Amino acid sequence: MRPVPQNSESLHRVWVDVPEENEKREGPVEAPRSYTPLVETLRLYAGWLLVWYFIVYALGAIQLTRHLPVRSLVVESLFSSSLIADCSCGFFLFLLCSSLHRRMGGGILLAMCLFLAGVVFLLLFAFNT
């Protein structure tokens, strides 16, 4: 078995493919990878939370209307919580406004108008529940 050299240059060449100076790359140049935009990540998380809230509402409605053999205090408390209702409305409005922003072409002015409309609807919902 051959011993592995310990200098940093040889270790660097093992882990990173360093092209030679005289080596030409053929084919299209790859664009640098970028991360997913923040709004898309927030939309993903908001969608999953909205699905979780829908499951809580479905289980709470079944528990409220039918006599199930098992009674869950967690589902009952989450179903009747006004904080959960406000959060689910806020997530729904975020998904709605971000979809409208994307469909209408985007822009800062439209984003601010949709943000203000979403805040107004959320406050109206929170004050009336």
NUGU-536088 format. One record per residue: x, y, z of N, C-alpha, C, O in turn. Coordinates in nm, 3 decimals, padded with zeros to 5 digits. Each point is the difference from the previous one (the first is absolute). Example, Ala and Ser with C-alpha at 12.3 -4.5 7.8 and 13.67 -1.06 7.14 Angstrom:
REM residues 2
n.xx;n.yy;n.zz;ca.xx;ca.yy;ca.zz;c.xx;c.yy;c.zz;o.xx;o.yy;o.zz
01.319;-00.569;00.780;-00.089;00.119;00.000;00.090;00.120;00.000;00.104;-00.002;00.066 $
-00.139;00.107;-00.138;00.082;00.119;00.006;-00.077;00.109;00.073;00.051;00.111;00.017 $
END
This chain:
REM residues 129
n.xx;n.yy;n.zz;ca.xx;ca.yy;ca.zz;c.xx;c.yy;c.zz;o.xx;o.yy;o.zz
00.084;-00.117;00.000;-00.084;00.117;00.000;00.089;00.124;00.000;00.099;00.006;00.074 $
-00.133;00.090;-00.156;00.079;00.120;-00.015;-00.039;00.106;00.103;-00.120;00.022;00.019 $
00.213;00.043;00.047;-00.037;00.104;00.098;-00.058;00.121;-00.071;00.040;00.034;-00.111 $
-00.135;00.030;00.176;-00.065;00.120;-00.054;00.086;00.121;00.033;00.036;00.018;00.116 $
-00.001;00.066;-00.215;00.079;00.119;00.029;-00.079;00.096;00.088;-00.123;00.009;-00.010 $
00.194;00.062;00.095;-00.064;00.085;00.098;00.003;00.148;-00.034;-00.050;00.081;00.079 $
00.106;-00.041;-00.192;00.002;00.143;-00.028;-00.138;00.044;-00.047;-00.078;-00.081;-00.049 $
00.048;00.207;00.064;-00.135;00.052;-00.023;-00.036;00.004;-00.147;-00.118;-00.012;-00.035 $
00.216;00.028;-00.054;-00.031;00.009;-00.142;-00.053;-00.133;-00.053;-00.096;-00.001;-00.078 $
00.156;-00.108;00.118;-00.048;-00.130;-00.047;-00.137;-00.033;00.057;-00.082;-00.059;-00.069 $
00.056;00.097;00.195;-00.131;-00.023;00.058;-00.105;00.086;-00.070;-00.114;-00.042;-00.019 $
00.154;00.163;-00.019;-00.091;00.088;-00.070;-00.038;-00.060;-00.135;-00.116;00.009;-00.041 $
00.209;-00.068;-00.027;-00.028;-00.060;-00.131;-00.086;-00.125;00.013;-00.071;-00.036;-00.094 $
00.076;-00.030;00.207;-00.083;-00.118;00.018;-00.147;00.041;00.013;-00.087;-00.065;-00.057 $
00.061;00.169;00.132;-00.138;00.038;00.029;-00.060;00.096;-00.101;-00.122;00.000;-00.019 $
00.201;00.079;-00.046;-00.049;00.100;-00.093;00.059;-00.028;-00.137;00.121;-00.017;-00.013 $
-00.206;00.013;-00.087;00.047;-00.022;-00.137;00.052;00.134;-00.053;-00.078;00.088;-00.036 $
00.207;-00.075;00.031;00.062;00.123;-00.047;00.038;-00.019;-00.147;00.082;-00.086;-00.031 $
-00.141;00.166;-00.060;00.034;-00.017;-00.141;00.140;00.055;-00.028;00.044;00.098;00.060 $
00.023;-00.161;-00.151;00.132;00.045;-00.040;-00.014;00.128;-00.081;-00.104;00.027;-00.060 $
00.211;00.052;00.058;-00.005;00.127;-00.073;-00.013;-00.020;-00.150;-00.067;00.078;-00.067 $
00.130;-00.180;00.014;-00.005;-00.022;-00.144;-00.121;-00.084;-00.042;-00.019;-00.024;-00.119 $
-00.061;-00.019;00.213;-00.117;-00.082;-00.030;-00.115;00.091;-00.041;-00.036;00.091;00.075 $
-00.022;-00.115;-00.191;-00.112;00.080;-00.046;-00.129;-00.073;00.034;-00.009;-00.122;-00.010 $
-00.087;00.199;00.050;-00.131;-00.058;00.029;-00.086;00.012;-00.124;-00.008;00.106;-00.063 $
-00.056;-00.214;00.030;-00.088;00.001;-00.115;-00.144;-00.006;00.048;-00.029;-00.049;00.109 $
-00.061;00.099;-00.192;-00.142;-00.003;00.033;-00.042;00.131;00.063;00.079;00.093;00.013 $
-00.205;-00.087;00.025;-00.052;00.124;00.058;00.058;00.026;00.139;00.031;-00.092;00.076 $
-00.016;00.218;-00.046;00.050;00.041;00.131;-00.115;-00.007;00.099;-00.107;00.056;-00.024 $
00.129;-00.125;00.133;-00.104;-00.014;00.101;-00.016;00.130;00.077;00.099;00.064;00.037 $
-00.223;-00.026;-00.013;-00.027;00.118;00.081;00.026;-00.036;00.146;-00.019;-00.116;00.039 $
00.062;00.211;00.041;00.023;-00.031;00.142;-00.133;-00.034;00.067;-00.104;00.058;-00.028 $
00.112;-00.155;00.117;-00.120;-00.042;00.071;-00.043;00.108;00.097;00.083;00.065;00.064 $
-00.213;-00.046;-00.054;-00.052;00.099;00.095;-00.102;-00.070;00.089;-00.050;-00.107;-00.032 $
00.022;00.170;00.144;-00.095;-00.056;00.094;-00.142;00.036;-00.043;-00.021;00.092;-00.080 $
-00.075;-00.166;00.134;-00.140;00.030;-00.025;-00.033;00.133;00.067;00.044;00.025;00.112 $
-00.122;00.060;-00.179;-00.035;00.129;00.062;-00.073;-00.019;00.133;-00.066;-00.102;00.024 $
00.078;00.201;00.061;-00.058;-00.006;00.134;-00.151;-00.015;-00.005;-00.057;-00.075;00.078 $
-00.009;00.146;-00.169;-00.146;-00.006;-00.007;-00.046;-00.141;-00.038;-00.101;-00.047;00.052 $
00.173;-00.020;-00.139;-00.038;-00.136;-00.037;00.015;-00.096;00.118;-00.083;-00.089;00.018 $
00.186;00.108;00.061;00.018;-00.084;00.119;-00.109;00.027;00.102;-00.053;-00.094;00.061 $
00.018;00.221;-00.042;-00.108;00.034;00.093;-00.134;-00.054;-00.049;-00.083;-00.042;00.080 $
00.062;00.045;-00.212;-00.124;-00.056;-00.055;-00.008;-00.151;00.027;-00.107;-00.052;00.029 $
00.219;-00.017;-00.040;00.001;-00.143;00.028;-00.035;-00.028;00.145;-00.085;-00.085;00.027 $
00.147;00.156;00.066;-00.028;-00.021;00.142;-00.143;00.040;00.035;-00.066;-00.068;00.078 $
00.018;00.178;-00.137;-00.138;00.043;00.027;-00.099;-00.102;-00.052;-00.103;-00.025;00.063 $
00.131;-00.034;-00.176;-00.088;-00.104;-00.053;-00.007;-00.122;00.090;-00.108;-00.054;00.023 $
00.223;00.011;00.028;00.000;-00.116;00.090;-00.071;00.032;00.131;-00.072;-00.085;00.053 $
00.090;00.206;-00.001;-00.070;00.036;00.124;-00.150;00.010;-00.024;-00.080;-00.037;00.087 $
00.040;00.087;-00.204;-00.142;00.007;-00.031;-00.061;-00.139;-00.010;-00.114;-00.021;00.042 $
00.187;-00.074;-00.097;-00.048;-00.139;-00.005;-00.013;-00.056;00.142;-00.097;-00.071;00.030 $
00.193;00.101;00.056;-00.007;-00.049;00.138;-00.121;00.061;00.071;-00.071;-00.070;00.072 $
00.046;00.200;-00.092;-00.117;00.064;00.061;-00.129;-00.059;-00.055;-00.097;-00.015;00.074 $
00.095;-00.020;-00.203;-00.119;-00.063;-00.056;-00.026;-00.135;00.067;-00.115;-00.034;00.028 $
00.219;-00.041;-00.003;-00.016;-00.129;00.069;-00.053;00.022;00.142;-00.086;-00.075;00.046 $
00.137;00.177;00.022;-00.048;00.031;00.136;-00.147;00.039;-00.005;-00.078;-00.044;00.085 $
00.039;00.127;-00.183;-00.141;00.040;-00.011;-00.089;-00.119;-00.034;-00.111;-00.011;00.052 $
00.157;-00.078;-00.139;-00.079;-00.118;-00.037;-00.019;-00.092;00.121;-00.111;-00.047;00.026 $
00.219;00.021;00.047;-00.011;-00.086;00.119;-00.087;00.065;00.107;-00.077;-00.068;00.067 $
00.091;00.199;-00.050;-00.083;00.070;00.098;-00.147;00.000;-00.037;-00.086;-00.014;00.087 $
00.057;00.030;-00.215;-00.140;-00.003;-00.043;-00.060;-00.138;00.016;-00.115;-00.014;00.042 $
00.193;-00.090;-00.073;-00.049;-00.137;00.019;-00.023;-00.027;00.147;-00.099;-00.063;00.037 $
00.191;00.109;00.048;-00.014;-00.023;00.144;-00.119;00.078;00.055;-00.065;-00.045;00.094 $
00.037;00.161;-00.150;-00.110;00.084;00.049;-00.135;-00.054;-00.044;-00.096;00.007;00.076 $
00.086;-00.059;-00.197;-00.130;-00.041;-00.053;-00.032;-00.147;00.025;-00.117;-00.036;00.006 $
00.216;-00.050;00.008;-00.023;-00.143;00.020;00.052;-00.043;00.136;00.086;00.065;00.059 $
-00.138;-00.172;-00.012;00.050;-00.056;00.125;00.105;-00.105;-00.034;-00.033;-00.112;-00.036 $
00.157;00.149;00.048;00.110;-00.092;-00.029;00.038;-00.075;00.128;-00.019;00.052;00.110 $
00.070;-00.171;-00.123;00.039;-00.075;00.120;00.119;00.062;00.074;00.020;-00.026;00.118 $
00.058;00.109;-00.190;00.117;00.063;00.062;-00.022;00.150;-00.001;-00.039;00.058;-00.101 $
00.063;00.004;00.215;-00.014;00.145;00.009;00.139;00.060;00.022;00.070;-00.036;00.095 $
-00.031;00.126;-00.184;00.132;00.061;00.008;-00.013;00.145;00.046;-00.064;00.082;-00.065 $
00.125;-00.052;00.178;-00.005;00.136;00.049;00.088;00.094;-00.083;-00.027;00.119;-00.009 $
00.133;-00.174;-00.051;00.089;00.082;-00.084;-00.074;00.048;-00.123;00.006;00.118;-00.035 $
-00.076;-00.209;-00.032;-00.076;00.039;-00.120;-00.111;00.096;00.038;-00.026;00.096;-00.073 $
-00.040;-00.120;00.184;-00.108;00.088;00.043;00.051;00.141;00.032;-00.064;00.099;-00.036 $
00.178;-00.091;00.102;00.054;00.133;00.034;00.054;00.072;-00.123;-00.017;00.121;-00.012 $
00.081;-00.194;-00.080;00.047;00.064;-00.122;-00.116;00.042;-00.090;00.007;00.103;-00.066 $
-00.113;-00.183;00.064;-00.117;00.032;-00.083;-00.069;00.126;00.049;-00.051;00.078;-00.081 $
00.048;-00.057;00.211;-00.071;00.116;00.054;00.091;00.121;00.024;-00.047;00.102;00.050 $
00.174;-00.112;-00.083;00.094;00.109;00.025;-00.015;00.111;-00.105;-00.002;-00.026;-00.120 $
-00.007;00.148;00.167;-00.008;00.113;-00.093;00.137;00.030;-00.062;00.006;00.055;-00.110 $
00.100;-00.088;00.177;00.134;00.020;-00.056;00.022;-00.088;-00.123;00.057;00.045;-00.099 $
-00.101;-00.169;00.106;00.012;-00.090;-00.114;-00.084;00.052;-00.117;00.043;-00.007;-00.115 $
-00.161;00.058;00.143;-00.085;00.056;-00.106;00.065;00.122;-00.064;-00.003;00.015;-00.122 $
00.063;00.072;00.204;00.067;00.118;-00.054;00.122;-00.038;-00.084;00.024;00.058;-00.106 $
00.052;-00.155;00.154;00.118;-00.043;-00.076;-00.038;-00.066;-00.131;00.063;00.025;-00.103 $
-00.165;-00.109;00.105;-00.041;-00.064;-00.125;-00.055;00.102;-00.099;00.022;-00.013;-00.121 $
-00.092;00.113;00.168;-00.046;00.106;-00.089;00.118;00.080;-00.054;00.001;00.035;-00.118 $
00.098;-00.007;00.201;00.119;00.072;-00.045;00.079;-00.078;-00.104;00.047;00.058;-00.098 $
-00.032;-00.188;00.118;00.071;-00.082;-00.098;-00.078;-00.006;-00.131;00.059;00.006;-00.108 $
-00.192;-00.020;00.118;-00.080;-00.001;-00.122;00.012;00.132;-00.075;00.014;00.000;-00.122 $
-00.020;00.111;00.194;00.012;00.131;-00.066;00.139;00.020;-00.061;00.012;00.060;-00.107 $
00.092;-00.110;00.174;00.134;00.009;-00.058;00.009;-00.078;-00.130;00.055;00.050;-00.098 $
-00.107;-00.172;00.098;00.003;-00.080;-00.123;-00.084;00.065;-00.109;00.040;-00.001;-00.117 $
-00.155;00.056;00.153;-00.086;00.066;-00.098;00.067;00.124;-00.058;00.003;00.017;-00.122 $
00.051;00.068;00.208;00.062;00.124;-00.047;00.128;-00.027;-00.081;00.026;00.068;-00.098 $
00.052;-00.166;00.139;00.121;-00.030;-00.077;-00.034;-00.061;-00.136;00.072;00.023;-00.097 $
-00.179;-00.101;00.090;-00.044;-00.054;-00.129;-00.053;00.111;-00.089;00.028;00.003;-00.120 $
-00.104;00.089;00.178;-00.049;00.115;-00.078;00.115;00.086;-00.049;-00.002;00.048;-00.113 $
00.102;-00.028;00.197;00.116;00.079;-00.038;00.073;-00.064;-00.118;00.042;00.069;-00.092 $
-00.029;-00.199;00.095;00.068;-00.072;-00.108;-00.083;00.006;-00.129;00.055;00.022;-00.108 $
-00.188;-00.040;00.120;-00.087;00.001;-00.118;-00.012;00.138;-00.065;-00.016;00.011;-00.121 $
00.023;00.092;00.202;-00.020;00.136;-00.052;00.129;00.064;-00.049;-00.001;00.116;-00.040 $
00.110;-00.188;00.042;00.123;00.052;-00.057;00.103;00.050;00.099;00.111;00.034;-00.041 $
-00.141;-00.027;00.167;00.098;00.041;00.100;00.015;00.150;00.008;-00.081;00.076;-00.053 $
00.184;-00.035;00.119;00.027;00.142;00.019;-00.012;00.041;00.146;-00.074;-00.061;00.077 $
00.148;00.165;-00.043;00.002;00.047;00.139;-00.132;00.062;00.041;-00.050;-00.026;00.110 $
-00.007;00.108;-00.196;-00.125;00.069;00.034;-00.113;-00.099;00.020;-00.078;00.012;00.094 $
00.069;-00.110;-00.182;-00.103;-00.103;00.014;00.024;-00.082;00.127;-00.096;-00.035;00.068 $
00.220;00.005;-00.036;00.031;-00.075;00.121;-00.042;00.077;00.125;-00.056;-00.059;00.093 $
00.081;00.189;-00.091;-00.040;00.080;00.117;-00.152;00.008;00.012;-00.054;-00.007;00.110 $
-00.016;00.021;-00.224;-00.146;00.006;00.004;-00.059;-00.132;00.048;-00.093;-00.001;00.081 $
00.145;-00.111;-00.130;-00.049;-00.130;00.044;00.034;-00.026;00.146;-00.079;-00.062;00.072 $
00.195;00.108;-00.029;00.037;-00.015;00.141;-00.097;00.076;00.090;-00.047;-00.053;00.101 $
00.017;00.176;-00.138;-00.094;00.080;00.080;-00.140;-00.061;-00.002;-00.067;-00.003;00.103 $
00.023;-00.045;-00.218;-00.131;-00.064;-00.007;-00.004;-00.126;00.086;-00.099;-00.026;00.068 $
00.207;-00.052;-00.070;00.007;-00.120;00.083;-00.004;00.033;00.148;-00.067;-00.069;00.078 $
00.140;00.173;-00.037;00.000;00.039;00.140;-00.139;00.048;00.043;-00.045;-00.033;00.109 $
-00.022;00.110;-00.195;-00.134;00.048;00.033;-00.096;-00.118;00.014;-00.077;-00.005;00.097 $
00.080;-00.090;-00.191;-00.089;-00.117;00.011;00.033;-00.083;00.122;-00.091;-00.052;00.065 $
00.218;00.037;-00.031;00.037;-00.077;00.117;-00.048;00.067;00.128;-00.051;-00.066;00.090 $
00.066;00.198;-00.082;-00.049;00.073;00.118;-00.153;-00.008;00.011;-00.054;-00.017;00.109 $
-00.015;00.030;-00.222;-00.147;-00.013;00.003;-00.041;-00.139;00.048;-00.094;-00.014;00.078 $
00.163;-00.088;-00.125;-00.029;-00.136;00.044;00.028;-00.017;00.149;-00.079;-00.059;00.073 $
00.193;00.113;-00.028;00.037;-00.017;00.141;-00.095;00.074;00.093;-00.031;-00.048;00.108 $
-00.015;00.165;-00.150;-00.091;00.075;00.086;-00.140;-00.059;00.004;-00.074;00.022;00.096 $
00.036;-00.096;-00.199;-00.134;-00.056;-00.006;-00.008;-00.144;00.048;-00.109;-00.058;-00.003 $
00.217;00.000;00.046;-00.007;-00.137;00.052;00.013;00.000;00.150;-00.004;-00.106;00.062 $
END
